[in-house]
């Protein structure tokens, strides 16, 4: 980013007229807020409280206040179903205007936070469920004023990209289930039932409408045929439950899916005991292979990726490459 000159330094209080404060200062019940431009009367009060020097900034013609800058930046960041307000502490709060799923890309937030050392964006966990009016992000400018040119530069760097922050409202989604059966026994049926029960419980608020079930033998052609039938029935989401874990890219379930789609965007996740989560897409229809042990695994990471697969406008393998290999098992005494 190009460097622009802004005069910020320590001032003798006697020479501090029109200097803007970097931080709030309180004398009794009187608060001088961040960005306040000192007047002659203010200087007298500061001197009465033995303030002899003050750190601040002098506003030039090319500068804008931090409130104005935050409004400009927030307007660029906000996407669908989001709005912003600047509170009395000078923090810009971005809220969701609907009940839904918060959609956000962590890589892009990290890149944004590298654009300027004094402009900070924090968000809640991507793909979290949010309520109308809930704060989903906060934006801060640590300076009281900033050159307009620096804000323009930042906006230019953001141009051409989709908005960083948005919420997808809840809406009914048609779901199909494919059971890929190895043995077709009561025990296997019980296992499938437990997986579906947990799936329904975990996503009860997402308005998933389980309208169809498909059965297939656990072989490539049979699963591919069942998947094609499910796609032809125009489901929004198709969950595949396998009668055995998927161990490699040439295993039955990924091989079957690859006969139908161009690419599996997520081949696995690095989670011990539940790595076999597969995600793909065909004409906006989402295909998700649940881990074999979904009914008893730690599913925080799994559910995050499932929600991402459901609500992301377009699936990309790079969006599923930021795995966090966090061991969540209980510590054992040795």
N, C-alpha and C positions, 0 to 999 in steps of 0.2 A: 504494500500500500504506500502511496506517495505521502511524504511527511509534510504537514502543514504547521505553521507556527502559531501557537497559542500562548499568550503570556500568562503563566501561572507561577507564582512565587510567594515568598514571605514579604509582607508589607509592614512598614511602620504604620501604626494605627492612625497617626495624624495625616497620613498620605493615602488612606484606604477608601476614600469616597468612590463609589461606583464599583468597588471590588466585590466580586461575587464569592460567597462562601462555598467551600468544598464540602462542609459537613454542618449539620445543625448545631447551633449553640444555644444553650438555655440559661437564662438568668431569672430565677424564681419561676413565675408562671409564664414569662415571656419567652417564646421560642423563635429564633431566627433560623429559618429553614435553609437547607442546602439550596444554593443558587440565588439566595437573597442578595440584592445589590445594596451595599451599605450607603446610608445617607449621612449627612452631617449630624443629625440628631442621633442616629445609631452610634456614631463614633463617640459622641459624648457619653452615652450610656456604657459603651465598652470601656471607656477610660475610667468611668466611675467604678467599674468592676475590676480595675487594675489590669486590663488587657492592653498590652503595649505593642504587640506585634500579632499579625493575623496572616494565615495562609489562604490565598484565594486566587482568582483569575479575573483578568480585565477583558470585557467583551468587546470585540472589534466588529466592524461592519459585516464581515463574512461569517460571524459566529451565530449559532442558534442555541436556545436553552435546551437543557437535557429533556424537559417535558416535550418540546417540539420534536426533538430528535427521536425520542422513544415512540411517539405517535407515528412518525414517518416509517420507522423500521418495523413496528408492530403491524402496520397496515400491509406491509410487504410479506410478513411472515404468516399472517392469518389466512387460512384457507376456508374450506366449506365448514359451516356450522361452528364458527369460532368468532369471538369478539374480544376487544381489549378495553381496559380502563387503567388509568394511572392513579394510584392511591396517594394518600397524604404523606407517605414515606418516600414517594418518588419512584416506586417500583411499578412497572407496567405488568399488570396481571392479565393473562389471556385465559378466557373461560370458554367452556363448551356451551353452545346454545341449544343443544338437544341431548337426550339420553342416547348413548351409543358407545362406540369404540374409538378411543383416541388413536389416531394413525400418525406415525412419526418414524423417521429414519435416524438412528443413532449416529451413523457416520456423518450425515449432513449436519447434525447439531454440533458434532465435534469440529467439523470444518468451519462452521459459522463462528464458533468460539475462538478460532485462530485468525479471524479476519481483522479484529481490532482488540488491543489489550485492555480497553476500558469498557467494552460492550459484552455483556454476559447473558447467555440464554440458558435457563434450566427448564427441564420438562419432567412430567411424571413418567412412569414406566410406559414405554410404547405398547400399544394394543391393550391398555387397561380399559376396563369398563368404567364409564363416567356418567354422571347425572347432569342434567341441565343446570347451568350456573356454577358448576364445579371448576376450580382453577386447574388448568392443564399445563400451563407454562408461565414462567416469569422472566421478564427482561429488565436488565439494569444497565444504566450508564453511570459509571462511577465519577464522572466529571460533572461540574455544574453547567458548563457550556462546552460546545464542540464546534469546530469549523464545519460549516455546511458542506464544504468540499469533501470532507471525510465521510460524511453520511452518504453523499451522492456516490462516492467511490464504492462504499459497501453495498448500496442498493444496486449499482451496476453489476457487481460480482454475483449478486443473487438473481439477476434478471435471466430469463430463459429457463429457470428451474421451476418445478411445481412448488406450491407453497409448502413450507416446512411443517405447519401445524394445522390439523383439521380433525374433525370428528365425523365418523360414518354413523348415521342414525340406525337404530335397530329396525329391522324389517323382516317379515317372514321369509325363511329360506327353505326350499324344497331339498330334502335329503334322501339319498338312497343308500342302502347297506348291502354290501356284497360279502357273503360268507364263503371263503375259500376253504373247503373242508378236506382234511387229510384222511380222517377215518369215519366221519359221520356217526359218531357214537354219542351216548348220553353225556359222557364226560366232556366231550368236545363242545356239545351244545350248551352245557352248563358254563363252560369257559366263555363262549361267545356271549351268553346272557349276562355274565358278570361284567364283561367289557362294555357292553351296550348300556347297562345300568349306570356305570360310572361316567360314561360319555354323556348320557342324558343329564345326570346330576351336575356335572361340571359346567355344562353349557345351558343350563335351564333358562337363563335370562336372554339367550341369543335368538329366541323364537325359531328354533330349528324344528321343522315339520318333517318327521320321519314317515315318508309316504310309501316307500317301496322297499322290498327285500329281494335279493337275488342270491341264488345258490349256485356254486360251481365246485367242481372237483379241483383239487390242488395240483393243477398242471397249467402250463403256459397258455395253451389254446383255450381251455375252458374258462380261465379267468379273463383272458382277453375278450372272449365272446360275451361274457357277463358284463364286463366293463363297457363294451360297445352298446349293449342293450340299455344299460343304465344311462349312458350319454344320450342315446336316442330318445329317452323318456324326459329329457330336458330338466334334469336335476341341477340345482345350484352347487351342491356338494355331494360327492360320492365317497363314503368311507369304506375301505376294504379291510376286513378282518381275516387274517390268515390263521390257518390251523397249525402253523409252525413259525418260528422266528425267521426273519430274513437275515442272511449272513453275509451276502456279497452282491455286487451289482448284477451278476448273471443268475441270481437265484430266481425262483419261480415268479414271485410277484413283480419285481422290477422288470424282468424279461417280458412279462405279459403287458405291463403298462407301456413299455417302450415299443410295443407293436402298434400302439394307438396314438401316442403323443410324440412330439418332436424331442422333448427333453424332460427328464426328471430334475426339477430345480433343487430338491433336497434329497440326497441319497441316504443320508443317515445323520444322526446327531451324536456328539461324543458324550453319551450318558451311559454309564455302566448299568447293564440290566434292561435298558430300553433304548438302544441305539437305532432300532429299525423303524424309524419314522420316515416315511417317504411322502413327498409332496410333488404334484404335477398339475398341469392345467391343459384343458382342451376347450378352445373357444369360450373362454370365461367360466367354464365349469371346473370346479376345483376337485382334484382327486387326492385323497389322503389315505395312506396305509397306516393304520394305528399300530404302534408297537405291540408285539404279541402279549407282553405282560402289562399292558396299559391298566388293567384292573387292579394291579397291586404295586405299580412303580411310583416313584416320586415324579409327579407329572407337572411341576411348575414350569420347567423349560418346555416340555412337550406342549402344554396348553398355550403357552405364549406363541409358539410357532404355528399351532393350529389356527389361532385367531389371526395371526399375520397372514396365513394362507387364505383364510376366508375373506378377510376385509381389504387386503392389498389390491389395488386396482389392477396391477399387472405383476405377475410373479417373475422374479429374476433370481438366478442362482447366487448372485453376489449378495442379495438381501438375506440369504440364509447361511452366509459364510462366517458370520460374527458369533460363533458359538462361545459360550462361557462354560468351561469345563469345571463346574463347581461341585465338589463332593458334598453331598447333603446328608450322608448317612450319619447315624448316631456314633459319637465317639465311644470307643471301647477302652476300658481300663486294662492296662497291661501289667 
